[in-house]
Amino acid sequence: MEVIIIEDEKPAARRLERMLEKLGIQSGQTLHSVEESLKWFQQNPHPDLIFLDIQLSDGLSFEIFDLLEIRSSIIFTTAFDEYALQAFKLNSIDYLLKPIDEDELKKAVDKFRSRTSGLAPKMAIDFEDIKKMLINPIEREYKMRFTVRVGQHLKIIHADDVECFYSENKGTYAAITEGRSYLLDTTLEQLETEIPPKLFFRVSRKYIVNVNHIKDIISYTNSRLQIKLKKNGTEEIIVSRERVRDFKLWLE
C-alpha cells in the first residue's frame, strides 16, 4: 500500500506516521503545503491512499484537486468539529478528527482496505460540496457560558466576558474582562469545537481570542502579528505565522 501524508503541522504529521507504523503501514512521503503537494504530484506516481489535512499553511488542500486530477483514495485529517463534518459521513467519506485516536485510525484504514478489496464500491468525493459545507457550516448551538469552581462556590462565566482562553502549565484558563483568570476543566482543542467561531479564533497553540476584546493588532517579526487585548493588555499574544492569513480573513 502506497501512502502519503499531507499535513502542515510537523508534530501532527510525525505522530500520524508513528500510528500508521503500528498498523504496519509505512508513509512514503509527507507534504506540508499546497505548493509542495502540487509539485510532488506532478513528478510522482499517485499513491493508493492520502491522509489529507484540510487547512494547510498556504490555503485549503482542495486547491490541489482544483488544479490536478488525483487518482487516490482520501482519508481526511482535520480539526473541523464533528458537527460540521456530518456531511462527510453522508457522502461515505472517511475523516479523522484531530487529535487522531488510534482506534478511529484503524477503523478508517480497515474501511479503505475493504473498499480496495472489492467488498464495497469506491465513492466519488465532491469537493465542491465539502467546500460549501465548510464555508457555511451546519447550524448548531455553541457554548455561551462556563461554570468554574471558586473555593466552595460555582461561578458562571459568560462567553462575551472572556477576552481570551489560554493554556499554561497543562491547564486551560479563561481570562475575563474583570482582569482575572479562571481554570477550566477542558482543553483548548475541545473549546475550539464548542465556542462560536464568529466570536473566537485560535491564533496559536496557546491562545484563543475574542474579536470583541481586541484593542490593537501590531506587525511583529517573521510575518507574524501581535494582539493587544482591552483589559489583559500585558499578555503577549502572537498570531503564529501559519495562522495569519486565516486570522485576517476571520476579521473581515
N, C-alpha and C positions, 0 to 999 in steps of 0.2 A: 504494500500500500504506500503510494507516494503522498506525503502530507506536507503542507507548508502552513505557517502561521503569519497572519498579517495583524500586527499589534504595535501601537506606538509607544506603549509603556513597557520598557525593557524588563523591569521586575515581574510584571504580569506575564510577559512572554516566556521568561525563564521558568516561572512557576508552572505554566501550562506545558512546557517541554518536559519538565520532570514528571508531571502527572501522566503525560502520554507514554513516557518511558516505562512507567509502572504497568501500563496496559500492553506493553510490547510494541509500541509504535514510536518510530524514530522520525522526528521532524527534519525534513531535508533542507529547509530554508526558513528564516524568519525575516520578514519585511516590516518596515516601520512607518511607511508613508505612502500616499497615493502615487507620488512621483517615482519612488523606488520600485513600487509594485508594477507600475506600467512598464518600466524599463525591463524588469525581470521577466514579465510575461511575454514580452516581445522577443526575448532571446532564449527562452527555455520551454521545454515541453510542459503542458499544463498538468498539474498533479491530479490525483484521484479526489483528494479532499482538501478544502481550505478551511482553517479556523480564522474567521474574519471578524475583526473589531469594526464597529460601525463608524465611530468617530475617531479619525486619525489626526495627527498634528497639523496636516495641511489640507484638511477637508474631510467630507464624508467618503467612506470607501466605495460608495455606489458610483463615484466618478470613474473608478476603474472599469466598471461594467458598461458605463455610458460610452467609453472610448474603445473598448476591446470586447470581443466575444470570448468569454471564459468558459471552457468546457470542463468544469469541475463541480463536484458536489460541495455544498457550503454548510458549515455549522457556525452560526453567529455567536460571537462572544461580546457581550455588551453590558454597559452599566444602566441602560434604559430600564425603567421599572417594569415589573411583570404585568401590571395592569395595562400599560400601553402596548405590551407585546402579545396580547391575546390573539391578535390577528395572525401572528406567526404560526400559532398552533392551528388556527383555522385553515391556513394555507399549507399545513403539513411541513412547515419549515422548522428545523431544529435550531434552538438557541440555548446558550448558557449564560445565565445571569451572573455578573461579577459580584463578589469573589466566587470563582468557579468551585463548585462542590464536586468531589471525586466521584461520588455515586452518579450524579447527573451527567458528568462527563462520560462515564462508562455506558450509561443508557443511550446517550447521543451517538457514541461510536457504534454500539450494537445496532442501533436503528439504521445507521449508514450501511453497516455490513449486511443487514438483512435486505436492504434495498438493492445493493450491488450483487447480491447472490441470486437475485431474480425472484425473491419471495414477495416483493412489493414493488409497485411501479415508481419510477423516479418522477417527482413532481417538479414542474417548472416554477421558477421563482420570478414573481412580478415585482421588480424593484421599484417601479413607479408607484404601485400601491403601497409599498412599505415606506417610501419617502413621504407620500401624502399622510400616512398614518403618524409618522414621526413629527411632521410639521404641525398636524392637527391631531394631537393625541386624544385617545378615548377620554371622554369627560369622567371625572371622578372627584370625590371629595378629598381634600387634603387636610392634614392635621394643622389646626389653628391654635391649639393650646397644649401646654405641657404641665404635668404635675411633678413637683420636686419636693423632697423632704428637707425641712429646715428644723433641726432639733426634733422635737416631738410634734411638729406641725407639718402640714402639707400646704405648699404654696402653688397657686396656679399662675403660670406664665403664658401670656398671650403672644402669638407669633408676631404680631405687629410691634410688640415692645422689644423684640430680640434684634439687636444690632448685628450680631454675628454668632455663629456656632463655631467652636474651635476644639481641637484636640490638644491635650497636654498631659504628659506623664501617664499615657494609656487611658486617660479619662476624656470624656466629651462634655463640653460646657456650653451654656447659653449665656452670652454677655448681653445684659439688658440695659435699657436707657437710664435706669437709676444709678448706673455705674457699678453694679455688682454682677458677679458671675455665679451660676448655679450648675452643679454637677448633674448630668442627665444619665439615666440608665439606658444608654443606647450607643450607637457608633455613628460617625459621620456618613458612612456608607448607607446605613439604614435610614438616617434622617433624609438623605438625598431622595429617597423613594417616597417619603411621607409628606414633605413640605411643598407648598405651591411653587412651581418653577418660575412663575412670573414675578414672584416676590424675592426668591432666594437663588443665589448662584454660587456654585463651588469654585472658588478662584484658585485653590491649591489643595494639596493633600491635607493641609491643616485647617483651612478656613472655608466657611460658607457665609456669605454676606447678604444683608437685607438691602435692597436697592433704595428703600426709603430713608435709610440712615447713612448713606454715603455723603460725606461732606465735600471731599475733593479727590480727584484722580490725577496722579502725577507721573510723568515719564520717569522710568527707572532704568538701571543698567541692563544690558543684554536683551533689549527689546521688550522688557517687562514693564508692568505698571504697579504703582504703589497706591493703595487706597487709604484715605483718612476717613474715619467714622466721626459722627457728630459728637458723641459723648465719650466713646472709648478711643479717643484720638491718639493716645500714646502707643497703641498696638501697631506694630509694623506688619501690615498685611500686604503681601506681594502677590500679584496675579502672575502665576507661572507662565513662562513663555508659550508653552503649547496651548494654553487656555485663553490667551489674549484675544485672538480673533473671535472666538465664540463669545467671550465676555463683551466685546464691543457690539456684536450683533444682538446680544441679550439686552443691552442698554437702549437699543433703538426702539 
